[in-house]
Each structure stands twice: as C-alpha cells, then as structure tokens.
Amino acid sequence: MPNEEDQMSFDIWCDLLERELKLALEDLAKVRKAEKAQARNTCHMLRAALANARHYLSEIQDSLKN
C-alpha cells in the first residue's frame, strides 16, 4: 500500500502531466491557425510540452512499479 508521500508524488506527477497536455492542446490549436513561419515556432513549443509530458508519464509509471 502506498504511503502518503508516495501518493503525493503520484498526484503531483499527474497534475504536471495534465498541465503539459493542456499546453500541448493549446499549442496545437495555435499551429492550426498560424501562418507557416509562426507555426514553426509554435511547433517547437508543442514539442517541448510533449517532451515534458513524456517525462511526467515516465515518472508516473515508475511510481506505479513500487
């Protein structure tokens, strides 16, 4: 059974993942509306948000192994 500290860490990782996925969705909407030059910059932001989300998901998976 997870202790309170483990549960807090899990909840924090989930919150961080949720935030990054929301940012990625917002960036995707911007890419769709943007001109090509501006879309390129937004794609970089989208890629960063997805990379962060991937990291947070990895942390969640690791916490579930324990």
URKAMO-V944712 format. One record per helix or strand. SS is the DSSP state (2 for helix, 1 for strand). FROM is the first residue (numbers start at 1). TO is the last residue. If there is no record, write none. Layout:
SS|FROM|TO, SS|FROM|TO
This chain:
2|4|33, 2|36|65
